[in-house]
Amino acid sequence: MKTKTTRTERKKARSKHQPTGCWCRPEKRLAIYLRDRFTCLYCLADLHGSDPADITLDHLVCQADGGSNDESNLVTACRHCNCSRGDKPLARFAGRETRAHIRRNTRRSLRPYRKLAKAILAGEIEYDRDLEQ
């Protein structure tokens, strides 16, 4: 007799890198990408035009260490940097200047970017790099 597979098991079977579960709403995810200007905050790679699977959100303080899904704890990262960091503390992975740059970015209010993200997702406006300024 066949056992029924769960949605999470099917996702894991498709890709070991694909996130399991909907832990972040699309509007919030896009708003964070916009706040960070579609740039990996670790290596500063421009992620415009990248495959969506190569653009990730990374927790500055991992959830196992008490981190949350709050916007101030999430940053845009390329897949390479996110996988390279793994569960290393930010201070061991990123230099002082990079950490200062991340702090500046995460202090920005997400409110205007959320509004922009909702409009883009609703099809009210078309995404343009100039909108990020």
Sequence and secondary structure as in RCSB ss.txt:
>XXXX:A:sequence
MKTKTTRTERKKARSKHQPTGCWCRPEKRLAIYLRDRFTCLYCLADLHGSDPADITLDHLVCQADGGSNDESNLV
TACRHCNCSRGDKPLARFAGRETRAHIRRNTRRSLRPYRKLAKAILAGEIEYDRDLEQ
>XXXX:A:secstr
      HHHHHHHH TTS  S  S HHHHHHHHHHTTTB TTT  B TT  GGGEEEEESS GGGT  S GGGEE
EEEHHHHHHHTT  HHHHS HHHHHHHHHHHHS SHHHHHHHHHHHTTSS   GGGG 
